[in-house]
Amino acid sequence: MGIFKAYDIRGTVPDQLNPDVAFAIGWAFATHLAEDGPGPLVRVGMDARPTSPALTRAFMDGLAAAGATPEFIGPCTTPMLYWAVAGHEPAARGGAMITASHNPARYNGVKLCREDAIPIASTSGLEEIEALTAQAPPRVEGAAELRVNLAGDGQAPPGFDADMWKGYARHIATFARRTPEDLSVAVDTANGMGGAYLGLLRSLGIRVHAIHGEFDGTFPSHEANPSKRENLAELCELVKARGCQAGIALDGDADRAVFIDEKGRPVGQDMITALLAVEVLRRHKGAAVLYDLRSSRAVPEAISEAGGRAVRERVGHSFMKATMRKVGCVLGGELAGHYYFKDNWFADSAIIAVLEVLGAMGRTGEPLSALVKPFQKYAQSGEVNFRVGDTAALFATIREQFKDAQIDELDGVTVQYPDWWFNLRGSNTEPLVRLNLEAANENQLKEKFAALKSMIGEPT
């Protein structure tokens, strides 16, 4: 079908993903879950895309047709869906979030999880679900009921289920720590589901200067992808104009966060991982902390210096969460801005990361720029994309060209020398090869980047 990716399901609507396809996916998901017993309870949430209600209804019809018990929790963030599966009584056997995350409005998709918010990816059931969709019966309409109060009720965010929201907000509040006095933050939710968190932040006494906080799944302001610098420009200016101590940018389903320091400069997500590690290890002495292999060498160095055990993993939330569970890591951080917490069922949560960062600022009395400065030791390229005709041939050339280096293939090809390193990997969501390069200084970075570019081609 082409819409089943490594970590979730995504495609353009209606040519790749439509109600008939959503019905088949729901039926297949319920059939897959029924292997552990009949009639599984499955909670379903959705984002604010115009296509989400119809797809959600059809998906739930598919669940019901396969004998599952679907429960619609309303519009929500993806982390709230994880809580609804694992933290709301009675616990559900599975969950589904109808969203395409940061993709443009013409896309939609489904993120699936099992009990305890365990992700379902290509290596953990998604391939089986894809195969089952071919066996789905014709679509039956009307089994599922969606009630969405777009006006809100004055307590929960507009459209959110009030009881679900109260329970979720109580869970999030357990991560709230001391914040700086007279704290002012700028927040850009890009018209995505992160707008739900604006009231929660204000309830903590934080002065919030919000832009694009209305729910609008057409994303009229800009793409809901905070990993792209151009999408941060307005927020950076707002931080400086309002004299904020920090800026926060969220993606479309609010499971990723990117931070801006008080000077209006984006902070690398791996620098935030290092900061969170130091903060969390204060409370969990000697614990393991997970980081993805694209992160700066400063991250494992910071973890070790804080008395923790650094664990390295390949890119992708399903791999990160599986390793966190296996090892018992208290924290995980991914370069895309996903931050995972053991006390959140090992799942990612943008708002918990925000509260932890603000808590570090409050505890130390230091601005964000000062907190991350110790980790900014090296020169970094950031993630650079290339279009390559033959990825396998390119990787073979890389291995031969740098055979005197330490090389591993945990994810793509990672080449390491004592004073510089790089990782080259194929994207799991786009037809691209992604390069991350780090060196001891800017001159070395430019030199090594030029050499690699001559082998790979021009960036996209």
C-alpha positions in Angstrom: 0.0 0.0 0.0 3.0 2.3 0.5 1.5 4.1 3.5 2.9 1.6 6.1 6.2 3.2 7.2 8.8 2.0 9.7 7.1 3.6 12.7 3.6 4.4 11.7 1.1 4.8 8.9 1.0 7.9 6.7 -0.2 9.0 3.3 -2.0 11.6 1.3 -5.7 11.9 1.5 -7.8 10.7 -0.3 -5.6 8.9 -2.9 -3.5 6.9 -0.4 -5.5 7.1 2.8 -9.3 7.4 2.9 -12.2 6.1 5.0 -12.3 2.7 3.2 -8.5 2.2 3.9 -8.9 3.5 7.5 -11.7 0.9 8.1 -9.4 -1.9 6.8 -6.6 -0.7 9.1 -8.9 -0.6 12.1 -10.2 -4.1 11.4 -6.7 -5.4 11.0 -5.5 -3.7 14.2 -8.3 -5.2 16.2 -7.7 -8.6 14.6 -4.1 -8.4 15.6 -4.9 -7.4 19.2 -7.4 -10.2 19.4 -4.6 -12.7 19.3 -4.2 -11.9 23.1 -8.0 -12.4 23.7 -11.3 -11.3 22.2 -13.0 -7.9 22.5 -9.9 -5.7 23.1 -10.6 -2.2 24.4 -9.0 0.3 22.0 -8.9 4.0 22.7 -8.7 6.4 19.8 -7.8 10.0 19.5 -7.3 12.4 16.6 -5.6 15.7 15.7 -7.3 18.8 14.2 -6.8 18.0 10.5 -10.0 18.4 8.5 -9.8 14.8 7.3 -9.3 13.4 10.8 -13.0 13.0 11.9 -14.0 10.9 8.8 -10.9 8.7 9.1 -11.3 8.3 12.8 -15.0 7.2 12.4 -14.1 4.7 9.7 -11.1 3.4 11.7 -13.4 2.8 14.7 -16.0 1.1 12.5 -13.2 -1.3 11.5 -12.3 -1.9 15.1 -16.0 -2.7 15.9 -16.4 -4.9 12.9 -13.5 -7.1 14.2 -15.0 -7.4 17.6 -13.0 -4.8 19.5 -14.5 -2.2 21.8 -13.6 1.3 20.4 -13.6 4.3 22.8 -13.1 7.7 21.3 -11.3 10.0 23.7 -11.7 13.1 21.5 -9.2 15.4 19.9 -5.9 15.2 21.8 -2.1 15.2 21.6 -0.3 12.0 20.9 1.2 11.9 24.4 -2.3 12.2 25.8 -3.4 9.2 23.8 -0.5 7.2 25.3 -1.7 8.2 28.8 -5.3 7.2 27.9 -4.1 3.8 27.0 -1.7 3.2 29.9 -2.8 5.6 32.7 -6.6 5.8 32.5 -8.7 3.1 34.2 -9.5 0.6 32.9 -6.3 0.3 31.0 -6.7 -0.4 27.3 -5.2 -3.2 25.2 -4.4 -0.8 22.4 -4.5 2.8 21.2 -4.6 4.7 17.9 -3.9 8.3 17.2 -5.2 9.6 13.9 -2.5 12.1 12.9 0.3 12.7 10.4 2.4 14.6 13.0 4.4 17.3 11.3 3.4 16.5 7.7 1.4 19.0 5.6 -2.3 19.1 5.8 -2.9 16.9 2.8 -1.4 14.0 4.8 -2.9 12.0 7.5 -2.1 8.7 9.2 -2.3 6.4 12.3 0.1 5.9 15.2 -0.6 2.6 16.9 0.4 1.2 20.3 -0.3 -1.8 22.5 -1.0 -1.9 26.2 1.2 0.3 28.4 1.7 2.5 25.3 4.1 0.1 23.8 4.6 1.2 20.2 3.7 -0.9 17.2 6.3 -0.5 14.4 7.4 -2.5 11.4 9.5 -4.9 13.6 6.8 -5.2 16.3 3.5 -6.0 14.5 3.0 -3.3 11.9 3.9 -5.6 9.0 1.4 -8.2 10.2 -1.3 -5.5 10.4 -0.5 -4.4 6.9 -0.9 -8.0 5.7 -4.2 -8.3 7.5 -5.7 -5.3 5.8 -6.0 -7.3 2.6 -8.4 -9.6 4.4 -10.7 -6.9 5.8 -14.4 -7.2 4.9 -16.3 -4.4 3.1 -16.7 -1.3 5.1 -19.7 -1.2 7.5 -20.7 2.3 8.6 -22.4 3.5 11.7 -20.9 1.3 14.5 -18.7 4.1 15.8 -19.9 7.3 17.4 -17.9 10.5 17.6 -18.9 13.4 19.7 -16.7 16.5 19.4 -17.6 19.7 21.2 -15.7 22.2 19.2 -16.7 25.1 21.5 -15.2 23.5 24.5 -16.6 23.5 28.0 -14.5 26.1 29.7 -12.4 23.5 31.6 -10.7 21.3 29.0 -9.3 22.8 25.8 -11.9 23.2 23.0 -13.1 19.9 21.7 -11.2 17.9 24.4 -13.1 15.4 26.6 -13.2 17.1 30.0 -12.8 14.0 32.2 -10.0 12.7 30.1 -8.2 16.0 30.1 -8.5 16.3 33.9 -6.9 13.0 34.4 -4.1 13.7 31.9 -3.4 17.1 33.4 -3.1 15.6 36.8 -0.5 13.2 35.4 1.5 16.0 33.8 1.4 18.1 36.9 3.4 15.5 38.7 6.4 16.6 36.6 6.0 20.3 37.4 8.9 21.6 39.4 10.1 25.0 40.6 10.1 27.5 37.8 12.0 30.7 37.6 10.5 33.8 39.3 8.3 35.9 37.0 8.8 33.4 34.2 7.8 34.4 30.7 7.9 32.0 27.8 7.0 32.3 24.1 5.2 29.3 22.6 4.5 28.4 19.0 2.2 25.4 18.6 1.9 25.9 14.8 -1.9 25.5 15.0 -1.4 21.9 16.1 -2.6 20.0 19.1 0.0 21.6 21.4 -2.4 24.5 21.8 -4.0 22.3 24.6 -0.9 23.0 26.7 -1.2 26.8 26.8 -3.7 26.8 29.6 -1.8 24.2 31.6 1.3 26.3 31.5 -0.6 29.4 32.5 -2.1 27.5 35.4 1.5 27.1 36.8 1.9 30.8 37.0 3.9 31.1 33.8 3.3 34.2 31.5 2.7 32.6 28.1 3.1 34.6 24.9 1.5 32.3 22.3 1.4 32.4 18.6 -0.6 30.1 16.3 -2.3 28.5 19.3 -5.7 27.9 17.6 -6.5 24.4 16.5 -6.4 24.5 12.7 -5.2 21.3 10.9 -4.7 23.2 7.6 -1.7 24.8 9.3 -2.2 28.2 7.9 0.8 29.8 9.7 3.6 27.5 8.7 4.5 23.8 8.5 4.1 22.2 12.0 7.7 20.9 11.9 10.0 22.6 14.5 13.0 20.8 13.2 13.2 23.2 10.2 14.9 26.5 11.2 12.6 28.5 8.9 9.6 27.5 11.0 11.3 28.9 14.1 12.0 32.4 12.8 8.9 34.0 14.1 9.2 32.4 17.5 12.8 33.5 17.9 11.8 37.1 17.2 9.0 36.9 19.7 11.4 35.7 22.4 13.5 38.8 21.9 10.7 41.2 21.4 8.9 40.1 24.7 12.1 39.5 26.7 11.1 35.9 27.3 13.4 33.5 29.3 12.7 30.8 26.7 10.8 29.8 23.6 9.0 26.5 22.9 8.0 25.1 19.5 5.9 22.0 19.2 5.0 19.8 16.2 1.6 19.0 14.9 0.6 16.3 17.4 2.7 17.8 20.3 5.0 14.9 20.9 8.2 16.9 19.9 9.6 20.0 21.4 12.3 22.4 20.3 13.7 25.1 22.6 14.8 28.7 22.0 17.1 30.4 24.5 16.6 33.8 26.0 18.7 35.4 23.3 16.3 34.1 20.6 18.6 31.3 19.4 17.5 27.7 18.7 19.1 25.2 21.1 20.1 21.8 19.6 17.9 19.0 20.6 20.9 16.9 21.7 21.9 19.8 24.0 18.5 19.5 25.6 19.0 15.8 26.0 22.3 16.5 27.8 20.6 19.1 30.0 17.7 16.8 30.9 20.1 14.0 31.6 22.0 16.0 34.2 18.7 17.1 35.7 17.1 13.7 35.9 20.3 12.0 37.1 20.2 14.3 40.2 17.1 12.3 41.2 18.1 8.9 39.9 21.8 8.4 40.8 23.7 6.0 38.5 20.7 5.4 36.2 21.0 4.7 32.4 20.1 7.4 29.9 19.5 6.7 26.2 20.5 8.9 23.3 20.2 8.4 19.6 23.4 7.9 17.5 23.1 11.3 15.7 23.6 13.2 19.0 26.8 15.1 19.8 29.6 13.3 21.7 28.9 15.9 24.4 25.7 13.9 25.3 27.3 10.7 26.5 30.1 12.7 28.1 27.5 14.7 30.1 25.7 11.5 31.1 28.9 9.9 32.3 30.0 13.1 34.1 26.7 13.2 35.9 27.2 9.7 37.2 24.9 8.0 34.7 25.3 5.2 32.2 25.1 6.3 28.6 23.3 4.0 26.2 23.3 4.5 22.4 20.5 3.5 20.0 19.4 3.8 16.4 16.9 6.5 15.3 13.2 5.9 15.7 10.8 6.0 18.6 10.0 2.3 18.5 13.7 1.4 18.9 14.2 4.0 21.5 11.3 2.9 23.6 12.1 -0.8 23.3 15.7 -0.2 24.5 14.5 2.0 27.3 12.2 -0.8 28.6 14.9 -3.4 28.2 17.6 -1.5 30.0 15.3 0.5 32.3 16.6 3.9 31.2 15.1 6.8 33.2 15.3 9.1 30.2 15.8 9.1 26.4 16.5 11.8 23.9 16.3 11.9 20.2 17.7 14.5 17.8 14.3 15.1 16.3 13.1 16.5 19.7 11.5 13.4 21.1 12.1 13.0 24.8 11.2 9.8 26.6 10.6 9.3 30.3 10.4 6.1 32.4 7.8 7.6 34.6 5.6 8.2 31.5 5.6 4.5 30.4 8.8 5.1 28.5 6.9 7.2 26.1 7.8 10.6 24.6 6.2 13.8 25.9 6.9 17.3 24.7 5.2 18.9 27.7 7.1 16.9 30.3 10.4 17.9 28.6 9.2 21.5 28.8 8.5 21.2 32.5 11.8 19.6 33.2 13.8 22.3 31.3 11.9 25.1 33.1 12.5 23.2 36.3 16.2 23.2 35.7 16.1 26.9 35.1 14.2 27.5 38.3 16.5 25.2 40.4 19.7 26.8 39.2 18.6 30.4 38.6 20.5 30.2 35.3 19.2 31.2 31.9 18.8 28.4 29.3 21.9 29.6 27.3 24.1 29.2 30.4 22.6 25.8 31.2 23.5 24.3 27.8 26.8 26.1 27.2 28.9 23.4 28.9 27.7 20.9 26.3 28.4 23.1 23.3 31.9 21.8 22.8 32.0 20.8 19.2 31.1 22.1 15.7 28.1 20.4 14.2 26.6 20.3 10.7 23.0 19.6 11.8 21.1 17.1 9.8 21.7 17.6 6.1 19.6 15.8 3.4 20.8 14.4 0.1 19.0 12.6 -2.7 21.1 9.5 -3.7 20.3 7.1 -6.6 22.1 4.0 -5.1 22.3 4.2 -1.3 23.9 0.7 -1.0 26.7 1.7 -3.4 27.3 5.0 -1.5 27.5 3.2 1.8 30.0 0.7 0.3 32.1 3.6 -0.9 32.0 5.2 2.5 33.1 2.0 4.2 36.0 1.6 1.8 37.1 5.3 1.9 37.2 5.4 5.7 38.3 1.9 6.5 40.9 3.2 8.9 38.2 4.6 11.1 36.0 2.9 13.7 32.8 2.0 11.7 29.5 0.6 12.9 26.2 0.0 11.1 23.7 0.3 13.9 21.8 2.7 11.7 23.2 3.5 8.3 27.0 4.0 8.6 28.7 5.7 11.5 32.4 6.6 10.9 34.4 7.7 14.0 37.8 9.3 14.4 39.2 10.6 17.7 38.5 14.3 16.7 35.6 14.0 14.3 32.8 11.6 13.2 29.7 11.4 11.0 26.6 9.3 10.5 25.0 8.7 7.1 21.6 7.0 7.1 18.6 6.5 4.9 15.4 8.2 6.0 12.6 6.0 7.2 10.0 8.4 6.0 11.4 10.1 2.9 13.6 9.0 -0.1 16.6 10.8 1.3 20.0 10.1 2.8 20.7 12.1 6.0 24.2 13.3 7.1 25.2 14.4 10.6 28.7 15.5 11.0 30.6 16.7 14.1 34.2 18.0 14.4 36.5 19.6 16.9 36.1 23.1 15.4 34.4 25.0 12.6 37.4 24.9 10.2 37.6 21.1 10.5 33.9 20.9 10.1 34.0 22.8 6.8 36.9 20.7 5.6 35.2 17.3 6.3 31.8 18.5 5.1 33.4 19.5 1.7 35.1 16.1 1.4 31.9 14.2 2.1 29.8 16.4 -0.2 32.2 15.6 -3.0 31.3 11.9 -2.5 27.6 12.3 -1.9 26.5 15.2 -4.0 24.7 18.5 -3.4 22.3 18.8 -0.5 18.6 19.1 -1.2 
